[in-house]
Amino acid sequence: MNLQKYKYNFNFFNWIKKTELVELNKVNILDDPIRPELSNDFRVSQGRKIFGLKYNDEIEGVICVAFTTDIPETIKELELMSIPNKDAKIVIAYTVWSFKKGAGKKIMKELLKYIKAKNHLDSVMTLSPLTPMATHYHIRNGAKLIKINPTSQNFEYKV
């Protein structure tokens, strides 16, 4: 008996290659597992932005960022420090989530490419919760822990 060999050449992550980073005006804040208390108005005021990872007209991941000249330790400091992109030197990623496996890592990579294209921005920092999940996510994606605060932690991504 001659058994035919089958090759499965299906890559579960092929969809990632077809994604694009898009700017959003709003999100369903209740989808945000990190900071659902922050309104859409907060997320898009004072120069802050919401980016989505788009695939086939669906948003598979979301990242919210602020532009600053210093590194905040709290959301209140982030609110006070946020300035328009053109005047900033630092990008602060303060929440990120995904709806599909692989989208969280991909949206961070796309954000770093976007930031690199903006020549005046020299670093991406985070304002992350003090959770093992956040720590694991950032370290796994190449970030370096730079500071542990009373209620948050800051990681740095190289641009």
N, C-alpha and C positions, 0 to 999 in steps of 0.2 A: 504494500500500500504506500503510495506516494502522497505525503501530506504537502499541500501547497503552503508556502510561507506567506504570511500577510505582514505587511509593514504599515504601521500606523504613523503617519507623518502629520499628525494634528498637534499643533502647538496652541495650548490654551491661552497664551498671551500674544498671539498674532494681532489681536485687535489693538493692542497698545501702540503699535507702529502707525496706526491710522488715526491717532488722536491729535487734538490741537488744543492749545491753551487759549481760552477766550475770557474776556472781561465780562462780568455779570453785574447787573444793577441790583439784583436781590436774590436771596435764597430762601428756602423754608428753614427758618432759624431752628425749628424743632428737630431738624435732621442733624444739627451740629452737636456731637457728643461731648465736646469740650466746653463750649461757651454758648449754650442756647439762649442765655439771658440777654445777649447782645442783639439789639435791633438791627434791621437792615439800614436804617438811617445812620447808626453808629458805624457800621461796616463800610459805608461809602462817603462819610463826611471827613473833613479835615485832610483830604488827600488820600484817605484809606481806600483800598480796592478789594474786590472779590474776584477771584479767578476760578474758572471751572475747566475741567478736563473733558472736552467734548468728543464723543464718538457716536456716529450715526444719529445725530440730533439729540442725543441723550447726554446729560452731565453725569460722569462717572466718578468724579472727585472734585473737591472744593478746597481752596486755600484762601484765607483772608490775610491781608498784609497792611502794614502801616509804614510810613516813611518818616524817619527821624534823624537826628544828629547825635543821639545818645541811646543807651540801652535801658529800657524800662524794666522794672521789677514787678509791676502790678498793671492791671488794666487801667486804673485811674491815671497812672503815670503815662501809659501808652496814649490815653486820650489827650492828656496835656501836652505830650511831646510830638504828636502827629502834625506833620507839615506837608505842604505840597511836594510831590515827587522831585520837581526840578531843584528844590532847595536842600534836599536830603542827601545824606551819605550812607545811611544804613536802612536796610529793609528789615522790618520785624514781621515774621510769620507768627501770628498769634492763635490760629486755629487751622486745622487741616483734617479732612475726613474723606472717606471714599465709600462708594456704593458697590464697587467691584474689586476683587482681589487684584493687586498690582497697580491700581490707580493712585494710591497714596504715594508710592515711590515715584511713579511717573510724573505726577503733578509737581513734586519737588524738583525733579530734574528739569522740567519745562520752565518752572519759575527761575531756576538758576540760569538757564539759557536766556530767558527774557531779561534778567538783571544784567547779565554779561553784555548784552546788546546796548544797555544804557550805561555809557562810559563813565558817568559821574557817580555811579553807585559802586561802593567797594566791598560791601559785605552784606550777608544775609544772616540775621540772628533770629532766635526764636524767643517767644515768651510762652513757655510750655508749663503745663501742670506738673506737679511733683508726683508723677505716677510711673510705675515700672513700664507701662505700655508706651508712654511718651519717650522715656529714656531709650528704650529698645528701638523704637521707630527711628529716632534721630541718629543714634550711633550706627544702626544698620545701614542708614542712608548716607553715611560718611561725615556726619557732623561731629564736632568736638565740644564736650561740655566745658563751658567757661566760667559758670557761676551758679551756685545754688542759693536761692533767696528763701525767705521765710515761707512764701506761698507759691513760688514758681522756680523755674530753672531756665537758664539761657544757654543755648547751643549756638555754635557758629558753623556756617557752611562756607566753604571757600568758593569764591566766584571765579 
